[in-house]
Amino acid sequence: MPPRLPAWIPVSAVVGAIGAVLALTLVDRRALVPHGDLLVAGGMITFLVACTAAFIGFLRWRDRGGMQRPAGSRAGPFASPTAAAASTTAASSPARPQPALSIHTLVAPVPAPDRPPTIYDMEPGVEYIVLQSFRDHYQQPFEAHQRLRFIGRAFLPYHGGHTLFFEGRAMYLQEEQNVDIIDNFARFLGYAP
C-alpha cells in the first residue's frame, strides 16, 4: 500500500494560496490599509515559502512510492518494457535502481540502404566504419576500421560547421576547411557490415 500524503502538504498549499489572495487583493489598496506594503510583501513571501514547501514535500512523497502506476503501465515515454514489469512488483519488493536509459532502447538499428552514406542522410542507430584514416576540424584522429554508432547531427549555418554525434565521441567538420571529407564522405565512412 502506498504511503499516505502527509497532511501538512495540502495545508501548506492552502496557506500559500491564502497568502497570494491576500497580497493580490491588497496590491491596489495599499494606501487604504495600515502597513499595506508590509501585508502585500508578507502575503507574497507566505505564498512563495508555503507553496515551495508543499511542492518539495509532494515530490519527496512521490519519489518514496506515494504514486503507484497501474499494473502494466509504462513509467514514461522512453521507458523500457522491463520498467512496466518492475512497476507491478514494486509493492512486493524493495526499491532498486533502474538501468540507465540507453540509446539502444530509443533507436532501433536501421538497415543500410543501397547507396553510400552522405553527411546529410546518416541514420541514428546505424553503425558506420571508418574506411580511410582522417582528422576532423579539431584534429581528432579517426582511424581506419574504427566502428562508430551514429546518434545525431547538428549544423551551424553561420559557421558552416557539422557536428556528428557518435556513441562516446563527436566529429566536427567545417564546410570550408574539411570540404574534401564532406564532399567525398563515402570515401571516409561507410556502413559497417
FENQUI-V298548 format. One line per field, one symbol per residue. phi: phi as a letter, one per 20 degrees, with the letter a starting at -180 (. if undefined). A space follows every 50 residues. Layout:
BEGIN
phi=???
END
This chain:
BEGIN
phi=.ffffgfffffffffffffffgfffefedffedflfffffffffffgfff fffffffffffffenfdeefgneefrfdfegfffffffdffecffcfeff fdffeecegdffffeffcfecfdfneedcfecfbcegemffcegmfecef dacccdffemddddedfnaccdcdfeedfffffdgffdccfff
END
